[in-house]
Amino acid sequence: MITAIFKSVMRSRGYTEIKPALIKFGFNHDRAEYLANTNLRYVNYNDLEKLCYFLNCTPNDLLAWKPDDKFKPATDHALYALHRTGPAPNLKYYEDKLPAHLLVVCEKVLKEIYENYREETKRK
């Protein structure tokens, strides 16, 4: 089953209050209330696109897939790219916990990963 995990992604990016952030992103009050406070069965494409725009991500970052007993694709199936075993990483948590010299190391590693990612996406 595919599920929306945008609330987890938002929290990992420092948005502790989901509904006010959604309103800030341009969702009206009722839509923000629905997205923030319900266990979503579906997300429409317009909402997904708006979330991707404001969170600077792709739909794959906001969706997760969990195999069920009825549908078990081969282990190399493309859906496994959406298989998540836990919540989105919360890097801001570590920002307050690590000493400055280790944050410098983390920043260098993340910068290298980011640069490699940018190069890969340019080639596609």
C-alpha positions as CSV (number, residue, x, y, z in Angstrom):
1,M,0.0,0.0,0.0
2,I,1.2,3.5,-0.8
3,T,0.8,6.1,1.9
4,A,1.6,9.8,2.2
5,I,4.5,10.6,4.7
6,F,4.7,14.3,4.1
7,K,4.0,15.1,7.8
8,S,7.1,13.1,8.8
9,V,9.1,14.9,6.1
10,M,7.9,18.3,7.3
11,R,8.8,17.5,10.9
12,S,12.3,16.4,9.8
13,R,12.7,19.8,8.1
14,G,11.8,21.6,11.3
15,Y,8.1,22.2,10.9
16,T,6.8,21.3,14.3
17,E,3.3,22.7,13.7
18,I,2.0,21.1,10.5
19,K,-1.3,23.0,10.0
20,P,0.2,26.5,10.4
21,A,3.0,25.5,8.0
22,L,0.5,24.2,5.4
23,I,-1.4,27.5,5.6
24,K,1.9,29.4,5.2
25,F,2.5,27.2,2.1
26,G,-0.8,28.5,0.6
27,F,-3.3,25.8,1.6
28,N,-6.6,27.2,2.7
29,H,-7.7,26.6,6.3
30,D,-10.0,23.7,5.6
31,R,-7.5,21.9,3.4
32,A,-4.7,22.4,5.9
33,E,-6.9,21.0,8.7
34,Y,-7.7,18.0,6.6
35,L,-4.1,17.3,5.6
36,A,-2.7,17.9,9.1
37,N,-5.3,16.1,11.1
38,T,-6.5,13.0,9.2
39,N,-5.1,9.7,8.3
40,L,-5.0,10.3,4.6
41,R,-6.4,7.7,2.2
42,Y,-5.3,9.7,-0.8
43,V,-3.5,12.9,-1.7
44,N,-4.6,14.7,-4.9
45,Y,-2.1,15.7,-7.4
46,N,-2.5,19.5,-6.8
47,D,-1.7,19.0,-3.1
48,L,1.2,16.7,-3.8
49,E,2.6,19.2,-6.3
50,K,2.3,22.1,-3.9
51,L,3.9,20.1,-1.1
52,C,6.8,19.2,-3.4
53,Y,7.2,22.8,-4.4
54,F,7.4,24.2,-0.9
55,L,9.5,21.3,0.5
56,N,11.8,21.3,-2.5
57,C,11.4,17.6,-3.1
58,T,9.8,15.0,-5.4
59,P,6.7,12.9,-4.9
60,N,8.9,9.9,-4.1
61,D,10.1,11.8,-1.0
62,L,6.5,12.3,0.2
63,L,5.2,8.7,-0.4
64,A,6.0,5.4,1.1
65,W,5.2,1.9,0.1
66,K,4.7,-1.1,2.3
67,P,4.2,-4.5,0.7
68,D,1.2,-6.5,1.8
69,D,0.2,-10.2,1.7
70,K,-2.0,-9.8,-1.4
71,F,0.7,-8.2,-3.6
72,K,4.3,-9.3,-3.3
73,P,6.4,-8.1,-6.2
74,A,9.9,-9.4,-6.9
75,T,12.6,-8.0,-4.6
76,D,14.1,-5.9,-7.4
77,H,10.7,-4.2,-8.3
78,A,10.8,-0.4,-8.6
79,L,8.2,0.0,-5.8
80,Y,10.9,-0.9,-3.3
81,A,12.4,2.6,-3.9
82,L,9.4,3.8,-1.9
83,H,9.8,1.3,0.9
84,R,10.5,3.1,4.1
85,T,11.4,1.4,7.4
86,G,11.0,4.4,9.7
87,P,10.3,8.1,9.8
88,A,12.1,10.6,7.7
89,P,15.5,11.5,9.1
90,N,15.5,14.4,11.5
91,L,18.9,16.1,11.0
92,K,17.8,19.1,13.0
93,Y,17.7,16.9,16.1
94,Y,21.5,16.3,15.7
95,E,22.2,19.9,15.1
96,D,21.5,20.7,18.8
97,K,23.2,17.6,20.1
98,L,26.6,17.5,18.3
99,P,29.6,19.7,19.1
100,A,30.5,22.3,16.4
101,H,33.6,20.4,15.1
102,L,31.5,17.4,14.3
103,L,28.9,19.5,12.6
104,V,31.6,20.8,10.3
105,V,32.4,17.1,9.4
106,C,28.7,16.4,8.8
107,E,28.4,19.5,6.6
108,K,31.3,18.4,4.5
109,V,29.8,14.9,4.0
110,L,26.4,16.3,3.2
111,K,27.8,18.8,0.8
112,E,29.7,16.1,-1.1
113,I,26.5,13.9,-1.2
114,Y,24.5,16.9,-2.5
115,E,27.1,17.8,-5.2
116,N,27.1,14.2,-6.4
117,Y,23.3,14.1,-6.4
118,R,23.2,17.3,-8.5
119,E,25.7,15.9,-11.0
120,E,23.6,12.7,-11.3
121,T,20.4,14.6,-11.9
122,K,22.1,16.9,-14.5
123,R,23.1,13.8,-16.5
124,K,19.5,12.4,-16.6
